[in-house]
Amino acid sequence: MERHCAARLASRARAAGIKIAGNTDPSTTHVLKGYFSTLSEGGETTVIYVWDVYDAGGNRLHRINGQQKAGSASGEGWSDVPPATMQAIADTTIEQLTTWLAGSTG
């Protein structure tokens, strides 16, 4: 599931003009680390996500978090999460990151 999110993050970041690089790249200015979990309740699965934005020195600068319903009726956790849900999380993450970056550098 995470690969769907990672691929979408990379493509959306490129479209937004944000350079994606590994955290060992000396030109890296920000590192994005994500954490995911699922919550199954009432026959529905929700993906809960947290992204921490760090500077190159490892100091946390910002947090992006939220939740996205998987749109499934069985409520069985990760097996219910379609790629579209993870892609929607990536889209929202890049939108929020872009907004934060614009505000933090302006």
Helices and strands as residue ranges (DSSP letters): H 2-15, E 30-41, E 44-55, E 60-69, G 77-80, H 83-105
